Amino acid sequence: MRLKLQLVMCNDQGDAETVTDVITLNKNTQRIEHLGLTLSEAKQLLSTPQRHLLRQQVDAFLNTYADCPDCGTPLHLKARSRRSFRTLFGTFQFDSPRLEHWTANGTRPHPFAPCRLC
């Protein structure tokens, strides 16, 4: 028996954005020990959607801080760093931008990192 599981990520309007193959299992049914999922199969089954969900959430979070809240212009990238987020399925690493936010009078930039806000 072959089992194929796909992850379909949808936007807030319900439209499918991405379809990702999570796992394809070839299950043997000849012995009682082969019934159900093994621990490694279950971990893989859960860790793949977790990675994709975290990636989408981090991207959506960072996009909310990509533009100036006052005038809407894109903020300038000053630097990047690596951030880690620990989950039940391992450590998730992602790039965290350090952005320059100009002051209201436009004289001196004020750098900040959106991922440090949470």
C-alpha positions in Angstrom: 0.0 0.0 0.0 1.2 3.5 -0.9 0.3 6.6 1.1 1.0 10.1 -0.2 0.3 13.1 2.0 0.3 16.7 0.7 0.3 20.0 2.5 -1.9 22.7 0.9 -1.2 26.2 2.2 -4.1 28.7 1.7 -4.2 32.4 2.0 -6.8 34.2 4.2 -9.3 34.3 1.3 -9.1 30.5 1.0 -7.2 30.3 -2.2 -4.5 27.6 -2.5 -1.1 29.2 -2.7 1.3 26.2 -2.4 1.0 22.5 -2.6 3.9 20.5 -1.0 4.5 16.8 -0.9 5.0 16.0 2.8 5.6 12.3 2.8 5.1 9.2 0.6 5.1 5.9 2.5 5.2 2.4 1.1 3.5 0.4 3.8 3.9 -3.4 4.0 0.9 -5.3 5.3 2.5 -8.7 5.5 3.3 -8.6 9.3 1.4 -7.3 12.3 4.5 -5.1 13.2 4.0 -3.1 10.0 0.6 -1.8 10.9 0.3 2.0 11.5 3.1 4.5 11.5 6.6 4.1 13.0 7.9 6.8 15.3 10.3 8.1 12.6 7.4 8.3 10.1 5.2 10.2 12.5 8.0 12.7 13.3 8.6 13.3 9.6 4.9 13.6 9.1 4.6 16.4 11.7 7.9 18.2 11.2 7.5 18.9 7.5 4.2 20.9 8.0 5.7 22.6 11.0 8.7 23.9 8.9 6.4 25.1 6.1 4.0 26.8 8.6 6.8 28.5 10.4 8.3 29.7 7.2 5.0 31.2 6.1 4.4 32.8 9.5 7.9 34.3 9.7 7.5 35.7 6.2 4.1 37.2 6.9 5.4 38.7 10.2 8.5 40.3 8.5 6.3 41.7 5.6 4.3 43.7 8.1 7.4 45.5 9.2 9.0 45.9 5.7 7.4 49.4 5.1 7.4 52.6 7.1 4.2 52.7 9.2 4.0 56.5 8.7 4.5 57.0 4.9 4.5 53.4 3.5 7.9 53.6 1.8 10.0 50.4 2.0 12.6 50.4 4.8 16.3 50.0 3.9 18.0 46.8 4.8 21.0 47.5 7.1 22.1 43.9 7.9 20.9 40.3 8.2 21.4 37.9 11.0 20.4 34.3 11.7 17.7 33.7 14.4 16.7 30.4 15.9 13.2 29.3 17.0 13.0 26.1 19.0 10.0 23.7 18.4 9.0 20.2 19.5 10.4 19.0 16.1 13.8 20.7 16.3 15.3 24.1 15.9 14.1 26.3 13.0 16.5 28.9 11.7 15.7 31.9 9.6 17.2 35.1 8.4 16.3 38.2 10.4 16.7 41.6 8.7 17.9 44.7 10.5 16.1 47.6 8.9 16.7 51.4 9.0 13.7 53.5 9.9 14.2 57.2 9.3 13.0 59.6 11.8 10.1 61.9 11.1 12.4 64.8 10.1 14.5 62.5 7.9 17.8 63.3 9.4 19.0 60.2 11.2 18.1 56.5 10.6 16.9 54.5 13.5 17.8 50.8 13.0 15.6 48.0 14.4 15.1 44.3 14.0 11.5 43.1 13.6 12.2 39.7 15.1 13.3 41.3 18.4 9.9 42.8 18.7 8.2 39.5 19.5 
